[in-house]
Amino acid sequence: MGRNFLKGKDGDKINAILAGCGFNIRKLLRAILLWLFKERFRCGLGDLMSLLGILVAQTRPA
């Protein structure tokens, strides 16, 4: 942690609470971004697989 600019024992308590809140917010944002990335990749991969299936079906000899 960086320097505590809040004065006294109350400042130390407030600083600890705010540091914990910041840590939890970063953790939550990281989880949300990871979930969004997985959803986007999953949808994109499904579209890619369907496109490959169409291409393979068109190139098979009759």
Sequence and secondary structure as in RCSB ss.txt:
>XXXX:A:sequence
MGRNFLKGKDGDKINAILAGCGFNIRKLLRAILLWLFKERFRCGLGDLMSLLGILVAQTRPA
>XXXX:A:secstr
     S HHHHHHHHHHHHHHHHHHHHHHHHHHHHHHHHHHHHHHHHHHHHHHHHHHHHS  
